[in-house]
Amino acid sequence: MNKESFNPTRLDLARRRRGMTKKALAESANMSPVSLARYFVGVRNPAPDTVARFAEILRFPKGFFYGSTLAEPPLEGASFRALSTLTARLRDQAIAAGAIGIILSDWIDERFSLPKPQVPQFDGVDPEAAAMEVRSAWGIGERPIRNTIHLLELHGVRVFALAAESAVVDAYSFWRNDTPYIFLNTGKSAERSRMDAAHELGHLVLHWKSGSQRNRLAEKEAHEFGASLLMPRSSVLARMAWGGNIDEIIRAKRYWIVSVANLAYRLHSLKLLTDYQYRQVFIEMGRRNIRQKEPQAAPRERSQVFEKVLQHLRANKITISQVAKDLALHSEELGLLLSELVRSPVAIGYPGSAYGAHSATTPPEPSKGAGRIVPINDWQPS
């Protein structure tokens, strides 16, 4: 497709990213559904003022709607946690956010030398055994994982934040070619995000085959993998006594940096809590409001990749707005992908700024000085 051509797949991506139906978009754009359909199927191209209307409604720069078709996460290969409550709209919104993440990931990969993916893939292996194999392959042994995001990035997993409007989605993951991606809901507690990261790694390790069913059984296997990865059997058996109460669990959770609920689950699965004791722990958790406010909360984990990339960009006087301009996005979108993953807040550029007035027919030119590949060779696990 010619770079100057209007691309209907980008219009559809922007629509899904904002959680809008085609009917709602037609109404907002003051046109009939039939007229809008002609744009989606490529029968005709919209006039520049129509593109400007789409850009305003969908909060994307006008230049975004021109250019090549963008890669998206494979719908059949992506894992979604809230299977019973996830609507098609929210699923499509999360997938569209993933497409934006891929855009940024490709931009970074073109300019920085990141760790190569080293994620084992197993077929028909018990989840706990697979978790121990990953620990062995990554040289972790039995020691606690101090930072799951750093560990994932060290082994080539691309980690991004999920947008706030997709809050019902805990996390999801997928393989794109030979690169693994994980999108995390960073609005949750650090402990829950760590388990989400370990859970999604389980999907990447266990359910990587094309056509693998991401069903309830797969979710159970991924959860068992995540619990085993963060809380190895031998480590838990060595440190925890049978029949521990909730105060003992609260004290012990700091060692593995997990939630009270997840440690209780692991103790129950290892027969260190009876069914009755397990129920009593959750009753007490409800009484103390622990599910809403994790006691002795761990600090939030950050991304090592994004911190280093942003540090380099700042040193070269390249702003997030310039990066967004390279990608024909508003910096708001990049800010959402980095939400809570970096210490310093990412500047947000909203529609209506100078960038929002981007040309309707010409994609943005890359910012000067941003095309050099920068090796980052001092990656260290935490």
C-alpha contacts under 8 A as a table, 3 or more apart, distances in Angstrom:
res1	aa1	res2	aa2	distance
1	M	5	S	6.75
1	M	67	G	6.91
1	M	68	S	5.94
2	N	5	S	5.22
2	N	67	G	6.61
2	N	68	S	7.49
3	K	66	Y	6.27
3	K	67	G	4.29
3	K	68	S	6.61
3	K	362	T	7.76
3	K	363	P	7.29
4	E	66	Y	5.94
4	E	67	G	6.33
4	E	361	T	5.84
4	E	362	T	5.90
4	E	363	P	7.24
5	S	66	Y	5.59
5	S	67	G	6.36
5	S	361	T	7.64
6	F	45	N	6.38
6	F	46	P	7.69
6	F	65	F	5.87
6	F	66	Y	4.64
6	F	67	G	6.97
6	F	361	T	7.93
7	N	10	R	5.60
7	N	11	L	6.90
7	N	65	F	5.75
7	N	66	Y	5.35
7	N	67	G	6.34
7	N	68	S	7.11
7	N	69	T	7.04
8	P	11	L	4.97
8	P	12	D	6.27
8	P	39	Y	6.34
8	P	40	F	5.01
8	P	41	V	7.08
8	P	42	G	6.52
8	P	65	F	7.37
9	T	12	D	5.04
9	T	13	L	6.14
9	T	40	F	7.25
9	T	69	T	6.32
9	T	70	L	7.96
10	R	13	L	4.91
10	R	14	A	6.13
10	R	64	F	7.14
10	R	65	F	5.38
10	R	66	Y	7.51
10	R	69	T	6.70
10	R	70	L	7.29
11	L	14	A	5.18
11	L	15	R	6.15
11	L	40	F	7.57
11	L	65	F	5.98
12	D	15	R	4.98
12	D	16	R	6.19
12	D	40	F	7.25
13	L	16	R	5.19
13	L	17	R	6.01
13	L	96	A	5.94
14	A	17	R	4.95
14	A	18	R	6.38
14	A	58	L	6.37
14	A	60	F	7.22
14	A	96	A	7.52
15	R	18	R	5.39
15	R	19	G	6.36
15	R	20	M	5.42
15	R	21	T	7.16
15	R	22	K	7.57
15	R	25	L	7.46
15	R	58	L	6.50
16	R	19	G	4.84
16	R	20	M	5.89
16	R	21	T	7.48
16	R	89	R	7.41
16	R	92	D	5.84
16	R	93	Q	5.28
16	R	96	A	6.24
17	R	20	M	7.78
17	R	92	D	7.23
17	R	93	Q	4.63
17	R	94	A	7.32
17	R	95	I	7.95
17	R	96	A	4.99
17	R	97	A	6.18
18	R	58	L	6.44
18	R	93	Q	6.67
19	G	89	R	5.85
19	G	90	L	6.96
19	G	92	D	7.51
19	G	93	Q	5.64
20	M	24	A	6.05
20	M	25	L	6.38
20	M	89	R	7.86
21	T	24	A	5.14
21	T	25	L	6.26
22	K	25	L	5.05
22	K	26	A	6.14
22	K	33	P	7.30
22	K	36	L	7.84
23	K	26	A	5.14
23	K	27	E	6.28
23	K	33	P	6.10
24	A	27	E	5.14
24	A	28	S	6.12
25	L	28	S	5.08
25	L	29	A	6.03
25	L	57	I	7.90
26	A	29	A	5.10
26	A	30	N	6.04
26	A	31	M	5.21
26	A	32	S	5.91
26	A	33	P	5.52
26	A	36	L	6.15
27	E	30	N	4.98
27	E	31	M	6.15
27	E	32	S	7.21
27	E	33	P	7.93
28	S	31	M	7.85
28	S	57	I	7.12
29	A	53	R	6.47
29	A	54	F	6.89
29	A	57	I	7.50
31	M	35	S	6.46
31	M	36	L	6.90
32	S	35	S	5.24
32	S	36	L	6.44
33	P	36	L	5.08
33	P	37	A	6.00
34	V	37	A	5.00
34	V	38	R	6.49
35	S	38	R	5.37
35	S	39	Y	7.07
36	L	39	Y	5.34
36	L	40	F	6.59
37	A	40	F	5.01
37	A	41	V	6.24
38	R	41	V	5.43
38	R	42	G	6.07
38	R	43	V	5.13
38	R	44	R	5.95
39	Y	42	G	5.11
39	Y	43	V	6.22
39	Y	44	R	5.59
39	Y	45	N	5.86
39	Y	46	P	6.60
40	F	43	V	7.84
42	G	45	N	6.66
46	P	49	D	7.98
46	P	50	T	5.71
46	P	51	V	6.25
47	A	50	T	5.21
47	A	51	V	6.40
48	P	51	V	5.05
48	P	52	A	6.19
48	P	360	A	5.84
48	P	361	T	7.37
49	D	52	A	4.92
49	D	53	R	6.28
50	T	53	R	4.95
50	T	54	F	6.34
51	V	54	F	5.01
51	V	55	A	6.10
51	V	62	K	6.39
51	V	65	F	7.71
51	V	360	A	6.90
52	A	55	A	4.95
52	A	56	E	6.23
52	A	62	K	5.95
52	A	360	A	6.93
53	R	56	E	5.20
53	R	57	I	6.24
54	F	57	I	5.19
54	F	58	L	5.89
54	F	62	K	7.93
55	A	58	L	5.34
55	A	59	R	5.47
55	A	60	F	4.92
55	A	61	P	5.63
55	A	62	K	5.32
56	E	59	R	5.21
56	E	60	F	6.95
56	E	61	P	7.98
56	E	351	P	7.31
59	R	330	H	7.99
59	R	350	Y	8.00
59	R	351	P	6.02
60	F	64	F	6.55
60	F	329	L	6.25
60	F	330	H	6.44
60	F	351	P	7.31
60	F	356	G	7.75
61	P	64	F	5.49
61	P	65	F	7.83
61	P	328	A	6.33
61	P	329	L	5.97
61	P	330	H	6.54
61	P	351	P	7.47
61	P	355	Y	7.43
61	P	356	G	5.37
61	P	357	A	7.24
61	P	358	H	6.19
62	K	65	F	6.01
62	K	66	Y	7.92
62	K	356	G	7.51
62	K	357	A	7.52
62	K	358	H	5.94
62	K	359	S	6.44
62	K	360	A	4.97
62	K	361	T	7.76
63	G	66	Y	5.67
63	G	328	A	5.65
63	G	358	H	6.18
63	G	359	S	6.12
63	G	360	A	5.56
63	G	361	T	6.53
63	G	362	T	6.18
63	G	363	P	4.86
63	G	364	P	6.81
64	F	67	G	7.54
64	F	327	L	7.82
64	F	328	A	4.85
64	F	329	L	6.45
64	F	363	P	7.13
66	Y	361	T	7.01
66	Y	362	T	7.43
66	Y	363	P	6.49
67	G	363	P	7.13
70	L	99	A	7.10
70	L	103	I	7.69
71	A	99	A	6.14
71	A	102	I	7.10
71	A	103	I	7.89
72	E	95	I	6.99
72	E	96	A	7.02
72	E	98	G	6.65
72	E	99	A	4.52
72	E	102	I	7.35
73	P	77	G	7.74
73	P	78	A	6.83
73	P	95	I	6.11
73	P	98	G	6.13
73	P	99	A	6.29
73	P	174	F	6.74
73	P	175	W	7.99
73	P	176	R	7.01
74	P	77	G	5.18
74	P	78	A	6.05
74	P	174	F	7.22
74	P	176	R	7.71
75	L	78	A	5.48
75	L	95	I	7.37
76	E	211	G	6.75
77	G	174	F	5.92
77	G	175	W	7.43
77	G	208	W	7.71
77	G	210	S	6.85
77	G	211	G	6.82
77	G	212	S	6.97
77	G	214	R	7.56
78	A	172	Y	6.35
78	A	173	S	5.47
78	A	174	F	4.79
78	A	175	W	7.97
78	A	214	R	7.62
79	S	171	A	7.96
79	S	172	Y	4.94
79	S	173	S	5.51
79	S	174	F	6.86
79	S	200	E	7.64
79	S	203	H	7.12
79	S	214	R	5.85
80	F	83	L	6.30
80	F	169	V	7.00
80	F	170	D	7.71
80	F	171	A	6.59
80	F	172	Y	5.13
80	F	173	S	7.79
80	F	214	R	7.66
81	R	169	V	6.65
81	R	170	D	6.13
81	R	171	A	6.55
81	R	172	Y	6.97
81	R	219	E	7.10
82	A	85	T	5.58
82	A	86	L	5.55
82	A	168	V	7.23
82	A	169	V	6.24
82	A	170	D	7.11
83	L	86	L	5.50
83	L	215	N	7.98
83	L	216	R	7.98
86	L	90	L	6.34
86	L	91	R	6.48
86	L	168	V	7.30
86	L	169	V	7.34
87	T	90	L	5.31
87	T	91	R	6.16
88	A	91	R	5.01
88	A	92	D	5.99
89	R	92	D	5.19
89	R	93	Q	6.06
90	L	93	Q	4.90
90	L	94	A	6.12
90	L	166	S	6.38
90	L	169	V	7.87
91	R	94	A	5.19
91	R	95	I	6.19
92	D	95	I	5.01
92	D	96	A	6.07
93	Q	96	A	5.12
93	Q	97	A	6.24
93	Q	166	S	7.19
94	A	97	A	4.99
94	A	98	G	6.26
94	A	162	L	7.31
94	A	163	A	7.79
94	A	166	S	6.35
94	A	169	V	7.77
95	I	98	G	4.90
95	I	99	A	6.45
96	A	99	A	5.00
96	A	100	I	6.58
97	A	100	I	5.13
97	A	101	G	6.31
97	A	162	L	7.24
97	A	163	A	7.22
98	G	101	G	4.83
98	G	102	I	6.23
98	G	183	F	7.50
99	A	102	I	5.05
99	A	103	I	6.43
100	I	103	I	5.09
100	I	104	L	6.52
100	I	333	E	7.72
101	G	104	L	5.21
101	G	105	S	6.01
101	G	160	F	6.89
101	G	337	L	6.68
102	I	105	S	4.86
102	I	106	D	6.03
103	I	106	D	5.36
103	I	107	W	6.35
103	I	327	L	7.25
104	L	107	W	5.03
104	L	108	I	6.25
104	L	327	L	7.63
104	L	334	L	7.75
105	S	108	I	5.19
105	S	109	D	6.09
105	S	158	R	7.44
106	D	109	D	5.00
106	D	110	E	6.17
107	W	110	E	5.35
107	W	111	R	6.74
108	I	111	R	5.27
108	I	112	F	5.77
108	I	309	V	7.92
109	D	112	F	5.34
109	D	113	S	6.56
109	D	114	L	6.94
110	E	371	G	7.58
110	E	373	I	6.54
111	R	370	A	7.27
111	R	371	G	5.90
111	R	372	R	5.54
111	R	373	I	3.90
111	R	374	V	5.85
112	F	309	V	7.84
112	F	372	R	7.96
112	F	373	I	4.94
112	F	374	V	4.47
112	F	375	P	5.47
112	F	376	I	6.75
113	S	373	I	6.82
113	S	374	V	6.08
113	S	375	P	4.43
113	S	376	I	5.69
113	S	377	N	7.72
114	L	156	G	7.20
114	L	305	V	7.89
114	L	375	P	7.21
114	L	376	I	6.31
114	L	377	N	7.86
115	P	153	E	7.22
115	P	154	L	5.94
115	P	155	H	6.15
115	P	156	G	4.97
115	P	379	W	7.89
116	K	155	H	6.50
116	K	156	G	4.80
117	P	155	H	5.33
117	P	156	G	3.71
117	P	157	V	6.18
117	P	178	D	7.48
117	P	179	T	6.20
117	P	180	P	7.20
118	Q	155	H	5.01
118	Q	156	G	6.11
119	V	134	V	7.79
119	V	155	H	6.63
119	V	156	G	7.60
119	V	157	V	7.85
119	V	180	P	7.95
119	V	204	L	7.76
119	V	205	V	6.83
120	P	134	V	6.67
120	P	205	V	5.87
121	Q	204	L	7.24
121	Q	205	V	4.52
121	Q	206	L	6.26
121	Q	208	W	6.87
122	F	125	V	6.06
122	F	130	A	7.11
122	F	205	V	5.96
122	F	206	L	5.47
123	D	206	L	6.29
123	D	207	H	7.80
124	G	206	L	7.64
125	V	129	A	6.79
125	V	130	A	6.14
125	V	206	L	7.58
126	D	129	A	5.27
126	D	130	A	6.10
127	P	130	A	5.00
127	P	131	A	6.18
127	P	202	G	7.65
127	P	206	L	7.55
127	P	221	E	5.80
127	P	222	A	7.07
127	P	224	E	5.99
127	P	225	F	4.70
127	P	228	S	7.90
128	E	131	A	5.09
128	E	132	M	6.36
128	E	224	E	6.47
128	E	225	F	5.38
128	E	228	S	5.49
128	E	229	L	7.62
129	A	132	M	5.16
129	A	133	E	6.22
130	A	133	E	4.97
130	A	134	V	6.26
130	A	205	V	7.77
130	A	206	L	7.87
130	A	225	F	7.10
131	A	134	V	5.13
131	A	135	R	6.27
131	A	202	G	7.70
131	A	225	F	5.50
131	A	226	G	7.43
131	A	228	S	6.04
131	A	229	L	5.07
132	M	135	R	4.96
132	M	136	S	6.15
132	M	228	S	7.49
132	M	229	L	6.78
132	M	232	P	7.61
133	E	136	S	5.02
133	E	137	A	6.05
134	V	137	A	5.01
134	V	138	W	6.00
135	R	138	W	5.23
135	R	139	G	5.99
135	R	140	I	5.07
135	R	141	G	5.89
135	R	142	E	7.79
135	R	229	L	7.16
136	S	139	G	5.06
136	S	140	I	6.22
136	S	141	G	5.95
137	A	140	I	7.93
140	I	143	R	6.31
140	I	145	I	7.69
142	E	232	P	6.56
142	E	234	S	7.81
142	E	235	S	6.44
143	R	235	S	7.94
144	P	230	L	6.76
144	P	231	M	7.48
144	P	255	Y	7.04
144	P	256	W	5.41
144	P	257	I	7.94
145	I	148	T	6.34
145	I	151	L	7.95
145	I	230	L	6.56
145	I	256	W	7.13
145	I	382	S	7.66
146	R	256	W	8.00
146	R	257	I	7.50
146	R	382	S	5.71
147	N	150	H	5.49
147	N	151	L	6.32
147	N	301	E	6.34
147	N	381	P	7.77
147	N	382	S	5.61
148	T	151	L	5.04
148	T	152	L	6.09
148	T	194	R	6.10
148	T	197	A	6.89
148	T	198	A	7.43
148	T	301	E	7.66
149	I	152	L	5.13
149	I	153	E	6.09
149	I	159	V	7.21
149	I	194	R	7.91
149	I	197	A	7.48
149	I	301	E	6.71
149	I	302	R	6.85
149	I	303	S	6.13
149	I	304	Q	7.83
150	H	153	E	5.15
150	H	154	L	5.96
150	H	302	R	7.66
150	H	303	S	6.34
150	H	304	Q	5.97
150	H	380	Q	7.95
150	H	381	P	5.92
150	H	382	S	6.39
151	L	154	L	5.08
151	L	155	H	6.54
151	L	381	P	5.53
151	L	382	S	7.04
152	L	155	H	5.31
152	L	156	G	6.50
152	L	157	V	5.21
152	L	158	R	7.71
152	L	159	V	7.72
153	E	156	G	5.02
153	E	157	V	4.95
153	E	158	R	6.25
153	E	159	V	7.06
153	E	303	S	7.85
153	E	304	Q	7.41
153	E	305	V	6.99
154	L	157	V	7.47
154	L	379	W	6.40
154	L	380	Q	7.03
154	L	381	P	6.53
156	G	179	T	7.40
156	G	180	P	7.36
157	V	179	T	6.95
157	V	180	P	5.11
157	V	181	Y	5.67
157	V	182	I	7.10
158	R	179	T	7.67
158	R	180	P	6.30
158	R	181	Y	4.75
158	R	182	I	6.26
159	V	181	Y	5.98
159	V	182	I	4.93
159	V	183	F	5.87
159	V	184	L	7.41
159	V	303	S	7.81
160	F	181	Y	7.88
160	F	182	I	6.40
160	F	183	F	4.81
160	F	184	L	6.30
160	F	337	L	5.51
160	F	338	L	6.38
160	F	341	L	7.75
161	A	183	F	5.34
161	A	184	L	4.92
161	A	185	N	5.87
161	A	186	T	5.93
161	A	336	L	6.77
161	A	337	L	4.72
161	A	338	L	5.74
161	A	339	S	5.91
161	A	340	E	7.62
161	A	341	L	7.13
162	L	166	S	6.58
162	L	167	A	7.68
162	L	171	A	7.41
162	L	183	F	5.67
162	L	184	L	5.47
162	L	185	N	4.98
162	L	186	T	6.91
162	L	336	L	7.08
162	L	337	L	6.31
162	L	339	S	7.99
163	A	166	S	5.51
163	A	167	A	7.18
163	A	185	N	7.45
163	A	336	L	5.44
163	A	337	L	6.74
163	A	339	S	7.94
164	A	167	A	5.34
164	A	185	N	7.82
164	A	187	G	7.49
164	A	336	L	7.56
166	S	169	V	5.54
167	A	170	D	6.90
167	A	185	N	6.66
167	A	187	G	7.65
169	V	172	Y	7.67
169	V	185	N	7.00
170	D	184	L	6.61
170	D	185	N	5.34
170	D	196	D	7.05
171	A	182	I	7.29
171	A	183	F	5.45
171	A	184	L	4.56
171	A	185	N	5.69
171	A	196	D	6.35
171	A	197	A	7.74
171	A	200	E	7.27
172	Y	182	I	5.94
172	Y	183	F	5.41
172	Y	184	L	6.89
172	Y	200	E	6.40
173	S	180	P	7.42
173	S	181	Y	5.45
173	S	182	I	4.35
173	S	183	F	6.17
173	S	200	E	5.81
173	S	201	L	7.79
173	S	203	H	7.23
173	S	204	L	7.03
174	F	180	P	5.97
174	F	181	Y	5.48
174	F	182	I	6.83
174	F	204	L	6.67
174	F	208	W	7.92
175	W	178	D	6.45
175	W	179	T	5.65
175	W	180	P	4.48
175	W	181	Y	6.19
175	W	204	L	7.06
175	W	208	W	7.08
176	R	179	T	5.26
176	R	180	P	6.29
176	R	181	Y	7.47
180	P	204	L	7.03
182	I	197	A	7.34
182	I	200	E	6.72
182	I	201	L	7.82
184	L	193	S	6.89
184	L	196	D	7.08
184	L	197	A	6.97
185	N	188	K	6.41
185	N	193	S	7.01
186	T	189	S	7.70
186	T	190	A	7.97
186	T	193	S	6.59
186	T	339	S	6.97
186	T	340	E	6.10
186	T	341	L	7.63
187	G	340	E	7.76
188	K	192	R	6.33
188	K	193	S	6.19
189	S	192	R	5.32
189	S	193	S	6.21
189	S	294	E	7.28
189	S	297	A	7.57
189	S	300	R	7.45
190	A	193	S	5.12
190	A	194	R	6.16
190	A	297	A	7.37
190	A	298	A	5.97
190	A	299	P	6.35
190	A	300	R	4.85
190	A	301	E	6.63
191	E	194	R	5.16
191	E	195	M	6.52
191	E	257	I	6.17
191	E	258	V	4.79
191	E	259	S	5.22
191	E	297	A	7.50
191	E	298	A	6.63
192	R	195	M	5.15
192	R	196	D	6.16
192	R	258	V	7.09
192	R	259	S	6.38
193	S	196	D	4.87
193	S	197	A	6.11
194	R	197	A	5.09
194	R	198	A	6.28
194	R	258	V	7.31
195	M	198	A	5.02
195	M	199	H	5.91
195	M	226	G	6.20
195	M	227	A	7.29
195	M	230	L	7.63
195	M	258	V	7.19
196	D	199	H	4.95
196	D	200	E	6.12
196	D	226	G	7.80
197	A	200	E	5.25
197	A	201	L	6.19
197	A	226	G	7.88
198	A	201	L	5.03
198	A	202	G	6.32
198	A	225	F	7.37
198	A	226	G	4.39
198	A	227	A	7.60
198	A	229	L	6.85
198	A	230	L	7.27
199	H	202	G	5.03
199	H	203	H	6.75
199	H	222	A	5.04
199	H	223	H	5.27
199	H	224	E	7.92
199	H	225	F	6.55
199	H	226	G	4.47
199	H	227	A	7.80
200	E	203	H	5.03
200	E	204	L	6.43
200	E	222	A	6.83
200	E	226	G	7.82
201	L	204	L	5.00
201	L	205	V	6.13
201	L	222	A	7.75
201	L	226	G	7.46
202	G	205	V	5.11
202	G	206	L	5.80
202	G	207	H	7.69
202	G	221	E	7.54
202	G	222	A	4.60
202	G	223	H	7.43
202	G	225	F	5.44
202	G	226	G	6.22
203	H	206	L	5.22
203	H	207	H	4.96
203	H	208	W	6.91
203	H	218	A	7.55
203	H	222	A	5.62
204	L	207	H	5.80
204	L	208	W	5.42
205	V	208	W	6.29
206	L	222	A	7.62
207	H	212	S	5.71
207	H	213	Q	7.62
207	H	214	R	7.58
207	H	218	A	7.48
208	W	212	S	6.80
209	K	212	S	5.39
213	Q	218	A	7.03
214	R	217	L	7.77
214	R	218	A	5.41
214	R	219	E	6.94
215	N	218	A	5.19
215	N	219	E	6.27
216	R	219	E	4.93
216	R	220	K	6.19
217	L	220	K	5.06
217	L	221	E	6.22
218	A	221	E	5.04
218	A	222	A	6.09
219	E	222	A	5.09
219	E	223	H	6.14
220	K	223	H	5.12
220	K	224	E	6.23
221	E	224	E	5.12
221	E	225	F	6.14
222	A	225	F	4.97
222	A	226	G	6.12
223	H	226	G	5.05
223	H	227	A	6.12
224	E	227	A	5.20
224	E	228	S	6.07
225	F	228	S	5.17
225	F	229	L	5.99
226	G	229	L	5.04
226	G	230	L	6.21
227	A	230	L	5.40
227	A	231	M	5.67
227	A	232	P	7.67
227	A	262	N	7.33
227	A	266	R	6.53
228	S	231	M	5.05
228	S	232	P	4.91
228	S	233	R	6.68
229	L	232	P	5.96
230	L	256	W	6.52
230	L	258	V	7.73
231	M	235	S	6.86
231	M	236	V	6.35
231	M	256	W	6.36
231	M	263	L	7.95
231	M	266	R	7.53
232	P	235	S	5.31
232	P	236	V	6.25
233	R	236	V	5.28
233	R	237	L	6.11
233	R	270	L	7.54
234	S	237	L	5.16
234	S	238	A	6.02
235	S	238	A	5.19
235	S	239	R	6.34
236	V	239	R	5.29
236	V	240	M	5.71
236	V	267	L	7.82
237	L	240	M	5.59
237	L	241	A	7.36
240	M	244	G	7.51
240	M	252	A	7.92
240	M	272	L	7.96
241	A	244	G	6.24
241	A	272	L	7.03
242	W	271	K	7.91
242	W	272	L	4.51
242	W	273	L	6.45
243	G	272	L	5.80
243	G	273	L	5.14
243	G	274	T	7.35
243	G	277	Q	7.03
244	G	248	E	5.92
244	G	249	I	6.70
244	G	272	L	7.72
244	G	273	L	7.20
245	N	248	E	5.43
245	N	249	I	6.37
245	N	277	Q	8.00
245	N	281	V	7.00
246	I	249	I	4.92
246	I	250	I	6.13
246	I	281	V	5.78
246	I	284	E	7.41
246	I	285	M	7.89
247	D	250	I	5.05
247	D	251	R	6.34
248	E	251	R	5.18
248	E	252	A	6.13
249	I	252	A	5.02
249	I	253	K	5.94
249	I	260	V	6.42
249	I	263	L	7.03
249	I	264	A	7.12
250	I	253	K	5.38
250	I	254	R	7.39
250	I	260	V	6.02
250	I	295	P	7.19
250	I	296	Q	7.84
251	R	254	R	6.26
252	A	255	Y	5.73
252	A	256	W	7.57
253	K	256	W	5.65
253	K	257	I	5.65
253	K	258	V	5.47
253	K	259	S	6.45
253	K	260	V	6.33
253	K	263	L	6.49
254	R	257	I	4.70
254	R	258	V	6.84
254	R	296	Q	7.77
254	R	298	A	7.72
257	I	298	A	6.79
258	V	262	N	6.34
258	V	263	L	6.49
259	S	262	N	5.20
259	S	263	L	6.26
259	S	294	E	6.88
260	V	263	L	5.31
260	V	264	A	6.09
260	V	290	I	7.88
260	V	294	E	7.50
261	A	264	A	5.12
261	A	265	Y	6.15
261	A	282	F	7.53
261	A	291	R	7.70
262	N	265	Y	4.96
262	N	266	R	6.22
263	L	266	R	5.02
263	L	267	L	6.13
264	A	267	L	5.09
264	A	268	H	6.14
264	A	273	L	7.80
264	A	278	Y	6.84
264	A	281	V	7.45
265	Y	268	H	5.16
265	Y	269	S	6.17
265	Y	278	Y	7.77
266	R	269	S	5.06
266	R	270	L	6.22
267	L	270	L	5.15
267	L	271	K	6.26
267	L	272	L	4.99
267	L	273	L	5.71
268	H	271	K	5.03
268	H	272	L	5.62
268	H	273	L	4.58
268	H	274	T	6.43
268	H	275	D	7.27
268	H	278	Y	6.43
269	S	272	L	7.59
269	S	273	L	7.95
270	L	273	L	7.70
271	K	274	T	6.41
273	L	276	Y	7.84
273	L	277	Q	5.59
273	L	278	Y	5.77
274	T	277	Q	5.06
274	T	278	Y	5.99
275	D	278	Y	5.09
275	D	279	R	6.27
276	Y	279	R	5.20
276	Y	280	Q	6.25
277	Q	280	Q	5.00
277	Q	281	V	6.24
278	Y	281	V	5.21
278	Y	282	F	6.62
279	R	282	F	5.26
279	R	283	I	6.21
280	Q	283	I	4.94
280	Q	284	E	6.13
281	V	284	E	5.16
281	V	285	M	6.11
282	F	285	M	4.78
282	F	286	G	6.18
283	I	286	G	5.17
283	I	287	R	6.34
284	E	287	R	4.92
284	E	288	R	6.20
285	M	288	R	5.20
285	M	289	N	5.89
285	M	290	I	5.01
285	M	291	R	6.68
286	G	289	N	4.92
286	G	290	I	6.32
286	G	291	R	6.95
287	R	290	I	7.86
289	N	292	Q	5.74
289	N	293	K	6.42
290	I	293	K	4.98
290	I	294	E	5.27
290	I	295	P	6.67
291	R	294	E	6.33
294	E	297	A	5.56
300	R	340	E	7.81
301	E	341	L	7.00
302	R	340	E	7.01
302	R	341	L	4.46
302	R	342	V	5.54
302	R	343	R	7.09
303	S	306	F	5.55
303	S	307	E	6.21
303	S	341	L	5.14
303	S	342	V	6.10
304	Q	307	E	5.22
304	Q	308	K	6.21
305	V	308	K	5.38
305	V	309	V	6.11
306	F	309	V	4.94
306	F	310	L	5.86
306	F	338	L	7.72
306	F	341	L	7.58
306	F	342	V	6.68
307	E	310	L	5.31
307	E	311	Q	6.03
307	E	342	V	5.99
307	E	343	R	7.78
308	K	311	Q	5.00
308	K	312	H	6.20
309	V	312	H	5.21
309	V	313	L	6.21
310	L	313	L	4.97
310	L	314	R	6.04
311	Q	314	R	5.23
311	Q	315	A	6.23
312	H	315	A	5.06
312	H	316	N	6.34
313	L	316	N	5.10
313	L	317	K	6.08
313	L	318	I	4.88
313	L	319	T	6.74
314	R	317	K	4.83
314	R	318	I	5.64
314	R	319	T	6.66
315	A	318	I	7.63
316	N	369	G	7.52
318	I	322	Q	6.37
318	I	323	V	7.48
318	I	369	G	7.86
318	I	370	A	7.35
319	T	322	Q	5.16
319	T	323	V	6.54
320	I	323	V	5.00
320	I	324	A	6.09
320	I	331	S	6.33
320	I	334	L	7.77
320	I	346	V	7.25
320	I	347	A	6.78
321	S	324	A	4.98
321	S	325	K	6.07
321	S	330	H	7.35
321	S	331	S	5.37
321	S	347	A	7.62
321	S	348	I	7.84
321	S	349	G	6.89
322	Q	325	K	4.92
322	Q	326	D	6.28
322	Q	367	S	6.14
323	V	326	D	5.09
323	V	327	L	6.52
323	V	331	S	7.85
323	V	367	S	7.24
324	A	327	L	5.12
324	A	328	A	6.08
324	A	329	L	4.93
324	A	330	H	5.66
324	A	331	S	5.11
324	A	334	L	6.98
325	K	328	A	4.95
325	K	329	L	5.95
325	K	330	H	7.10
325	K	331	S	7.89
325	K	355	Y	7.32
325	K	364	P	6.21
325	K	365	E	7.83
325	K	366	P	7.50
325	K	367	S	7.77
326	D	329	L	7.74
326	D	364	P	5.88
326	D	365	E	6.17
326	D	366	P	4.73
326	D	367	S	6.31
327	L	364	P	7.54
328	A	363	P	6.76
328	A	364	P	6.22
329	L	333	E	6.80
329	L	334	L	7.98
330	H	333	E	5.80
330	H	334	L	7.41
330	H	348	I	7.92
330	H	349	G	5.90
330	H	350	Y	6.44
330	H	351	P	7.07
330	H	355	Y	7.45
330	H	356	G	7.37
331	S	334	L	5.09
331	S	335	G	6.10
331	S	347	A	7.17
331	S	348	I	5.25
331	S	349	G	4.91
331	S	350	Y	7.24
332	E	335	G	5.01
332	E	336	L	6.36
332	E	347	A	7.83
332	E	348	I	4.70
332	E	349	G	5.36
332	E	350	Y	6.10
333	E	336	L	5.24
333	E	337	L	6.55
334	L	337	L	5.10
334	L	338	L	6.38
335	G	338	L	5.20
335	G	339	S	5.89
335	G	346	V	5.52
335	G	347	A	7.03
335	G	348	I	6.19
336	L	339	S	4.99
338	L	341	L	5.23
338	L	342	V	6.43
338	L	346	V	7.61
339	S	342	V	7.03
340	E	343	R	7.04
342	V	345	P	7.00
349	G	353	S	6.86
350	Y	353	S	6.18
350	Y	356	G	7.47
351	P	355	Y	7.57
351	P	356	G	4.93
352	G	355	Y	7.56
352	G	356	G	5.12
352	G	357	A	7.02
353	S	356	G	5.08
353	S	357	A	7.05
354	A	357	A	5.54
354	A	358	H	7.57
355	Y	358	H	5.58
358	H	364	P	7.77
359	S	362	T	5.62
359	S	363	P	7.32
366	P	370	A	7.45
367	S	370	A	5.93
368	K	371	G	7.31
369	G	372	R	6.84
376	I	379	W	7.11
